[in-house]
Amino acid sequence: MRLILTLNCGSSSAKYQLYDWDRKIPLAKGIVERVTVGGSFINHEVPGRKPHIKEEECPSHREAIGLIMKTLKETNVLEDLSLICGVGHRVVHGGEKLTHSVPITEDVLNTFEGLKELAPLHNPPNILGIRAAMEIFPSCPHVAVIDTAFLSTMPPESYIYAIPYEWYEKYGVRRYGFHGTSHLYVSRRAGVLLDKAIKETNLITCHIGNGVSFTAIKNGEAYDHSMGLTPLEGLVMGTRSGDIDPAIVSYISERESLTAKEVVNLLNKRSGLFGITGRYTDLRDILKTVTTYPRSKLAVDIECHRMKKYIGAYIALLGRVDAIVFTAGAGELAWELRENCLRGMEELGIKLDIERNKRAVSRNHEFLISSDDSKIKVFVIPTDEELVMTEDTVAIIEGRYDIPSRFTYSFESKNYINRMREEAYQREVKCEK
């Protein structure tokens, strides 16, 4: 039995999945929340069982990973730590130096350290998680799977800002983009559903969760992307503003007696859907109140307006689009958002099937939601970033990994099926009946 552990360490959390590589199934997944801040607890899920929740203080990521290992043993998922033959780590920012998954060495960690200013909220906890895991598994191969890697194929006209060029040369100010692992997974799955070689496929992939990013994919590679130097640019998000006039920063700074850094913090943490509604960050709460609270309706209208603008722009950039893909929490479950976003785009070749779209509300199944005569297909594809991390880790350990544009994943096979997801979906269908 060969087991792969994947870890995604945030500033106050540690997400994980344990995957049986030989049987090609996940054995368990979960998250340790409130790491370093007090009141820590683990939410541990094993397929076919009720979630296991346990409180235990984790003052650092080392204790959090220790709690994960202890929970895997206590729930009879893992008997022997030596069965773990590789650990894959999500790292948000690789900059221009690291544009594909890599074995973790001290030099690689130093590179991540040097990028902390570009990703101050993400890279530091990523690094802490890696160092903690390397202490617990000192003889195990560790691999970094980098979120910006898939987006590194963007051409200069997509990633260079119209600012003094020296800022790019001296400080690396450019568009990098994020959620790359998610966009990679759903784009490869879309190629399978279209029955087209990925190198012949043009797509618009829409990752819509608390963070939102759209990617224009040309011939299977990222061509343009909505997020920028940081995840603040682009579409309306849970608490992030997305695109604004940069002059707003100095304008509000003067009137509210705030520093530029404080204003940017508000744009990151108090804006977006929360800023518009003054109440909600979760789209589910907003959709429930659109008829009773005018600002909830306004928030949905603004978010869909921005999404429509990006889709239209990306259709213009790509020229030919084979499919639009919705993924992540709201992208997979909020049928109302998808309908509002795509309404009135028939002249661009997008015809949504209203009933198909309403039925596409499972995170365990892939759906076609466009009409049969739609020139551009529309899919809902649940993302699986952990599987990408697992496959990259195994491929690097086995010495057969290549850059994303030349690497073929198991889920690109026509015969691929995520058995756990399909079984869960069938259970959902039976419950509905």
C-alpha positions in Angstrom: 0.0 0.0 0.0 1.4 3.4 -1.0 -0.2 6.4 0.7 0.2 10.1 -0.3 -0.5 12.8 2.2 -1.3 16.3 0.8 -1.2 19.4 3.0 -2.4 22.9 2.5 -1.4 25.1 5.4 -3.0 28.5 5.8 -2.3 31.2 8.4 -4.7 29.5 10.9 -5.6 26.2 9.3 -4.2 23.0 7.9 -6.2 21.1 5.2 -5.2 17.6 4.4 -6.1 14.5 2.4 -4.7 10.9 2.6 -4.9 9.1 -0.7 -4.3 5.4 -1.5 -2.3 5.5 -4.7 -2.6 1.8 -5.5 -6.4 1.7 -5.2 -6.8 5.3 -6.5 -9.2 6.4 -3.8 -9.1 9.0 -1.0 -9.1 7.4 2.5 -9.7 10.6 4.5 -9.7 14.4 4.3 -10.3 17.2 6.7 -9.1 20.5 8.2 -7.6 21.7 11.4 -9.0 25.1 12.1 -7.9 28.0 14.5 -4.3 26.9 14.4 -2.1 29.4 16.4 -5.1 31.5 17.5 -6.7 29.3 20.2 -9.8 27.1 20.3 -8.3 24.7 17.7 -10.3 21.7 16.4 -10.2 19.1 13.7 -13.0 18.2 11.3 -12.1 14.8 9.9 -14.0 13.0 7.1 -13.8 9.4 6.1 -16.0 8.3 3.1 -19.1 6.5 4.3 -18.8 7.8 7.9 -20.1 10.7 9.9 -17.6 13.6 10.3 -15.3 13.3 13.3 -14.9 16.6 15.1 -12.5 17.0 18.1 -11.1 20.0 19.9 -7.4 20.1 20.7 -5.1 23.1 21.0 -2.6 23.6 18.2 -0.3 26.5 19.0 1.7 25.8 15.8 1.4 23.9 12.5 3.6 21.2 13.9 0.9 20.4 16.5 -1.8 20.6 13.8 0.0 18.1 11.6 0.5 15.9 14.7 -3.2 16.1 15.4 -3.9 15.0 11.8 -1.7 12.0 12.2 -3.2 11.1 15.6 -6.7 11.4 14.2 -5.9 9.2 11.2 -4.7 6.5 13.7 -7.6 6.9 16.1 -10.2 6.6 13.3 -8.5 3.4 12.0 -7.6 5.0 8.7 -3.8 4.7 9.1 -2.0 2.1 11.2 1.6 2.8 10.4 3.1 6.2 9.4 5.7 4.4 7.3 3.0 3.7 4.8 3.1 7.3 3.8 5.6 7.4 0.9 5.2 11.1 -0.1 3.9 14.4 1.1 2.6 17.0 -1.3 2.4 20.6 -0.1 0.3 23.4 -1.7 2.4 26.6 -2.0 0.5 29.7 -3.3 3.3 31.7 -4.9 6.3 30.4 -7.0 6.9 33.7 -8.8 8.8 33.5 -12.1 11.4 31.1 -10.7 9.3 28.1 -9.9 6.7 27.4 -12.6 6.0 23.7 -12.0 5.9 21.3 -9.1 9.3 20.6 -7.5 10.9 18.4 -4.9 11.4 20.5 -1.8 15.0 21.3 -0.9 16.5 24.0 1.3 17.1 26.1 -1.9 13.4 25.8 -2.9 12.4 26.8 0.6 14.7 29.8 0.4 13.0 30.8 -2.9 9.6 30.7 -1.3 11.0 32.7 1.6 12.1 35.4 -0.9 8.6 35.6 -2.3 6.9 36.3 1.0 6.4 40.0 0.1 4.4 39.0 -3.0 2.2 36.6 -0.9 2.4 37.7 2.7 -0.8 36.0 3.7 -0.1 32.7 2.1 3.6 31.8 1.6 4.7 32.2 5.3 2.1 29.6 6.6 2.8 27.4 3.6 6.5 27.4 4.6 5.7 26.8 8.3 3.6 23.8 7.3 6.3 22.3 5.1 9.0 22.7 7.8 6.7 21.1 10.4 5.9 18.2 8.1 9.5 17.6 7.3 10.3 17.3 11.0 7.5 14.7 11.4 8.5 12.8 8.2 12.2 13.4 7.9 12.9 10.5 5.5 9.9 11.0 3.3 10.0 12.9 -0.1 8.3 16.3 0.1 7.0 18.0 -3.0 5.7 21.6 -3.6 2.7 22.0 -5.8 2.6 25.6 -6.7 -0.7 27.5 -7.3 0.8 30.0 -9.7 2.5 27.3 -11.9 -0.4 26.6 -14.3 -0.8 30.3 -15.0 2.9 30.9 -15.8 2.2 30.3 -19.6 0.5 33.7 -19.9 2.2 35.9 -22.6 3.6 39.3 -21.6 0.6 41.1 -23.1 -1.5 39.4 -20.4 0.8 39.7 -17.4 2.6 43.0 -17.8 0.9 46.0 -16.3 0.8 49.5 -18.0 3.0 50.9 -15.2 6.7 52.0 -15.2 8.5 49.0 -16.6 11.2 49.2 -14.0 8.6 48.2 -11.3 8.5 44.8 -13.1 12.2 44.6 -13.5 13.1 45.7 -9.9 10.1 44.4 -7.9 8.5 41.7 -9.9 5.2 43.7 -10.2 3.1 41.7 -12.8 0.1 39.5 -13.0 0.7 36.1 -11.6 -2.8 34.7 -10.9 -4.0 32.1 -8.4 -6.2 29.0 -8.1 -4.0 27.5 -10.9 -4.3 23.9 -9.6 -8.1 24.1 -9.8 -8.0 25.6 -13.3 -5.6 22.9 -14.4 -7.9 20.1 -13.1 -11.2 21.3 -14.6 -9.6 22.3 -17.9 -8.2 18.8 -18.4 -11.6 17.3 -17.4 -13.4 19.6 -19.9 -11.1 18.4 -22.6 -12.2 14.8 -21.9 -15.9 15.8 -21.8 -15.5 17.6 -25.2 -13.6 14.6 -26.6 -10.9 16.9 -27.7 -7.1 16.9 -27.2 -6.3 19.4 -24.6 -3.8 21.2 -26.9 -6.7 21.9 -29.3 -9.1 23.2 -26.6 -10.0 26.7 -25.8 -11.9 27.3 -22.5 -13.0 29.8 -20.0 -12.7 28.3 -16.5 -14.6 30.0 -13.7 -13.5 29.2 -10.1 -16.2 30.8 -7.9 -15.8 30.4 -4.2 -15.1 32.9 -1.5 -12.2 33.8 -3.8 -13.2 34.1 -7.5 -10.9 33.8 -10.5 -11.5 33.3 -14.3 -8.9 31.9 -16.7 -8.9 32.2 -20.5 -7.2 28.9 -21.7 -5.9 28.8 -25.3 -4.8 25.5 -26.7 -4.8 24.0 -23.2 -2.6 26.6 -21.6 -3.4 29.6 -19.5 -3.6 32.7 -21.8 -5.1 35.3 -19.4 -6.4 35.4 -15.9 -8.5 37.7 -13.7 -6.3 37.9 -10.5 -3.1 39.8 -10.5 -0.1 40.5 -8.4 -2.3 39.5 -5.5 -5.7 37.8 -5.3 -7.3 41.2 -4.9 -7.7 42.0 -8.6 -10.5 40.8 -10.8 -14.0 39.7 -10.0 -16.2 40.5 -7.0 -15.4 38.0 -4.1 -16.6 37.3 -0.6 -14.6 40.1 1.1 -12.3 41.3 -1.8 -13.4 44.2 -4.0 -11.9 43.0 -7.3 -11.2 45.6 -9.9 -11.4 49.2 -8.8 -10.0 52.6 -9.8 -6.5 52.6 -8.0 -7.1 56.3 -7.1 -9.7 55.2 -4.6 -6.9 54.2 -2.3 -5.5 57.7 -1.9 -9.0 59.3 -2.0 -10.2 57.2 1.0 -6.9 57.4 2.7 -7.2 61.2 2.9 -10.8 61.3 3.9 -10.7 58.5 6.5 -7.2 59.3 7.8 -6.0 55.8 6.9 -2.7 54.6 5.5 -2.6 53.1 2.1 -1.9 49.7 3.7 -5.0 50.1 5.9 -7.2 50.9 2.9 -5.9 47.9 1.0 -6.6 45.8 4.0 -10.2 47.0 3.9 -10.3 46.2 0.2 -9.2 42.6 1.0 -11.2 41.9 4.1 -14.2 44.3 4.3 -15.3 44.7 0.6 -16.7 42.5 -2.1 -20.1 40.9 -1.2 -19.6 41.8 2.4 -18.9 45.4 1.5 -22.0 45.7 -0.7 -24.4 43.9 1.7 -22.8 45.0 5.0 -23.9 41.6 6.3 -22.9 38.6 4.3 -19.8 37.0 2.8 -21.5 33.7 1.9 -23.4 33.7 -1.4 -25.9 31.2 0.1 -27.0 33.7 2.6 -27.2 36.4 -0.1 -29.3 34.3 -2.4 -31.7 33.5 0.4 -32.3 37.2 1.0 -32.5 38.6 -2.5 -36.3 39.2 -2.2 -36.2 40.7 1.3 -33.0 42.7 1.4 -32.3 45.1 -1.6 -28.5 45.1 -1.0 -28.4 41.3 -1.4 -30.0 41.6 -4.8 -27.6 44.4 -5.6 -24.6 42.2 -4.6 -25.8 39.4 -6.9 -26.4 41.8 -9.8 -22.9 43.4 -9.4 -21.2 40.0 -9.2 -23.0 38.6 -12.3 -22.4 41.9 -14.2 -18.7 41.6 -13.5 -18.6 37.9 -14.5 -20.4 38.6 -17.7 -17.9 41.3 -18.6 -15.0 38.9 -18.1 -16.6 36.1 -20.0 -17.3 38.4 -22.9 -13.7 39.8 -22.8 -12.3 36.3 -22.8 -14.4 35.2 -25.7 -13.0 38.2 -27.7 -9.4 37.3 -26.7 -9.7 33.6 -27.5 -11.8 34.0 -30.7 -13.1 30.4 -30.5 -14.3 29.0 -27.2 -15.2 25.3 -26.9 -16.6 25.5 -23.4 -17.2 27.5 -20.2 -16.6 25.6 -17.0 -18.0 26.5 -13.5 -16.3 25.1 -10.5 -15.6 25.5 -6.7 -18.3 26.1 -4.0 -20.7 28.6 -5.6 -19.7 27.6 -9.1 -20.7 24.1 -8.4 -23.8 24.7 -6.3 -25.3 28.1 -7.0 -27.5 27.5 -10.1 -29.1 30.9 -9.7 -25.7 32.6 -10.1 -24.9 30.7 -13.2 -28.3 31.5 -14.8 -28.0 35.2 -14.0 -24.4 35.3 -15.3 -25.2 33.6 -18.7 -28.6 35.1 -19.3 -28.8 37.1 -22.6 -25.5 35.7 -24.1 -27.2 33.6 -26.8 -25.8 35.9 -29.5 -22.3 35.0 -28.3 -23.1 31.3 -28.8 -24.0 30.4 -25.2 -27.4 28.8 -24.7 -28.1 27.6 -21.1 -30.6 24.8 -20.5 -32.5 26.1 -17.6 -33.7 22.8 -16.2 -30.3 21.1 -16.6 -28.7 24.0 -14.8 -31.2 23.8 -11.9 -30.4 20.0 -11.5 -26.6 20.6 -11.5 -26.2 21.2 -7.7 -24.0 18.3 -6.6 -20.3 18.6 -5.7 -19.9 14.9 -6.6 -20.8 14.9 -10.3 -20.0 16.5 -13.6 -22.8 18.2 -15.6 -23.5 19.6 -19.0 -25.8 22.6 -18.5 -26.0 24.1 -21.9 -28.6 23.2 -24.5 -27.7 20.6 -27.2 -27.6 23.3 -29.9 -25.3 25.7 -27.9 -22.2 26.6 -29.9 -20.3 27.0 -26.7 -20.8 24.1 -24.2 -21.2 24.9 -20.5 -20.1 22.4 -17.9 -20.2 22.2 -14.1 -17.1 20.3 -13.0 -16.2 19.8 -9.3 -12.6 20.7 -8.8 -10.1 18.3 -7.3 -6.9 20.2 -6.4 -5.9 17.4 -4.0 -5.8 14.9 -6.8 -3.5 17.1 -8.9 -1.2 17.5 -5.8 -1.2 13.7 -5.3 -0.4 12.9 -8.9 2.4 15.5 -9.1 3.9 14.2 -5.9 3.9 10.6 -7.1 5.2 11.5 -10.5 8.1 13.4 -9.0 8.9 10.5 -6.6 8.9 8.1 -9.6 10.9 10.4 -11.8 8.4 10.8 -14.6 7.0 14.3 -13.9 7.1 17.0 -16.6 6.0 20.6 -16.9 2.1 20.8 -16.7 1.7 21.5 -20.5 3.5 18.2 -21.3 2.3 16.0 -18.3 -0.7 13.7 -18.7 -2.8 13.0 -15.6 -4.9 9.9 -14.9 -8.1 12.0 -14.9 -7.5 12.9 -18.6 -8.4 9.3 -19.5 -11.9 8.7 -21.0 -12.1 5.8 -18.7 -11.4 7.8 -15.6 -14.1 8.0 -12.9 -13.8 9.2 -9.4 -15.4 6.3 -7.7 -15.9 8.0 -4.4 -17.6 10.9 -6.0 -19.8 8.8 -8.2 -21.0 6.7 -5.3 -21.7 9.8 -3.3 -23.7 11.2 -6.2 -25.7 8.0 -6.6 -26.6 8.2 -2.9 -27.7 11.8 -3.4 -30.0 10.8 -6.3 -31.5 8.0 -4.3 -32.2 10.4 -1.4 -34.0 12.8 -3.8 -36.2 10.0 -5.1 
